[in-house]
Amino acid sequence: MSLPDAAREALDVFEQAAGWEQRARLLMQWGERLAPLDAAQQCEANRVHGCESQVWLVAEQTDGRWQFKAASDARLLRGLLALLLVRADGLTGSQLQQLDLPAWFTALGLGRQLSPSRSNGLNAVLQRMTQLAAGA
C-alpha cells in the first residue's frame, strides 16, 4: 500500500530525527497541525472510548475515501493522532481495516516509546475509524 503524501512527509521527517528528544519535539509540532474541532464536535457521541485521555474523532467520506479530524486534551497524544490521521486520511474502509498501526509507528521510530496504554488508545481510535467507515 503506497503512502499518502503527508504520511511520506512524516516518515521522512521522523527518519531524520536523532533520538527520542528530537522525535518528541516533532510529535508536539505535528500535534499543532491538527485542525481544531469546534465545541459541538467535542461531544460524547464523537468521543473515543478506550483512551486514558479525552479523544474526539469525526469522519467524513468523499468519493469512497475517508477524511478524519481528531482532538485530544493531551499534547503528546495530539501528535500521535496527527501521525495516525496522515496515515489514514484518504483510505477506503477496507484499506483502514488493513492498516498496521504498530508497523507505522515503528517506521516512524516511535514504536518503543508507545506505552501499552497509549498503544491501546491509538488502537481504539483506529477501531473507531473502521467502525465509522463500516457504518457509512
Buried (B, 14 or more C-beta within 10 A) or exposed (E): EEBBEBBEEBBEBBEEBEEEEBBBEBBBEBBEBBEEBEEEBBEEEBEBEBBEBEBBBBBEEEEEBBBBBBBBEBEBBBBBBBBBBBBBBBBBBEBBBEBEBEEBBEBBBBBEBBEEEBBEBBBBBBBBBBEBBEEE
